[in-house]
Amino acid sequence: MPFEVYKPRGERAEKAPMVSFSKSSIVLNNVAREKLAAQHVELAYDRDARIIRIRAVEEGGMQIKKTKVFGKGFFKHFNISPRGKYEARFDENERALYIQLDATGENP
């Protein structure tokens, strides 16, 4: 059995970027917004792998309003209905968050 390390409250691990999906919006936590460091993002979807990419862009794209990106049109276009909170993986080279949806995140 592998060892698990106890970390006292003062030594917290780095928080992960989290992305929450509702019926019409995408909500980014503070860590996700700090990592993207942008006011506009580009949304993309990989149908085969069921991965959403949120990439920072300087111009164009969709505006982040406080903590939200309004994604109703994006969800409808790709026929996806993710719900809940997902941990995102950040790629520094692409300045992008990748969110792996589970099997229930896509409509048949």
N, C-alpha and C positions, 0 to 999 in steps of 0.2 A: 504494500500500500504506500503510495507517495505521501511525502510530508506536506502539510499545509502550514504556511507561515502566519502567525498571529501578528496583526499590525494594530497597535494602539490607536486611539482616535486621532492623536496628533499626527500620525503618519498615514494619511489617507492616500490611496492610489489616485493617479490622474483620472479625472472623470472622462467618460466616453462621450463622443458626440451622439446625441439621440435625436430621432426624427419621429414625430407623431403624425398620423394621418387621420383625418376626419372625412366626412362625406364630401366636403368641398375645399379643404385646405390642407396644407403641409406646414407643420409647426416645428421650428428648429430650436433646440435648447441653446443656452449661452455658449457652450463649448463648440457646438456645430457652427454657430454664427461667427465666433472668433476665428475658427479654423478657415472658414471661407473668406472672411475679411472682404466682403463685397456687398453692394447694395442691390445688385442684379444677379440673377442666376439663370442658367439654361437647364431645362428639364429634359431628360431622355430616358428611354425604357428599352431594355433588352428582353424581348418576349421569350426567347428560348431559355435564358438563365433566370428569368423573373427578377431582374435587378433594375432598380431605379437609380439614375445618376443625377446628382444635383451639382452643377459645375458653376463656379464663379465666372462672371463675364464683366468686362468693363463697360460695354455698351450693348443695348438691346436686351434681349431676354426678358425675364419677369422680375418685377421689383419685390424685394423683401420689405413688407410693411410691418414694422416692429419685429415680431417673431414669426410672421406668417407669409406664406406664398399661396395665393389663391390658385388652386390646381384643378378645379372642377372640369374645365375643358380638357386638361391633360388626362385626367382619369377617364373621361368619356371617350376621348380619341383612341386610347389604348384598351378600352374596355376592362379596366382594372378597378378594384374597389378595396384597396388596403385599409385596414382599420387597426388602430392601436399604436403602440410605441415600439420602435425598432432601433437597435443600435446600428450606427453607421460606421463604415470604414473610410478614413480620410486618406486620399492620395495627394501628397504635397506637390508632386511634379505637375499634376493636372489641376490642382486646386479644386478637387471634386470629392463629394461624399457619395459612397455607394451603399445602397440599402438592399439587402437580400430579402425578398418577400417570401413568405411561406406558401405552401400549396393553397391555402385558403385566401390568399391575397389577390387571386385572379378569378374572374368569372369564367365559367366554361364556355 
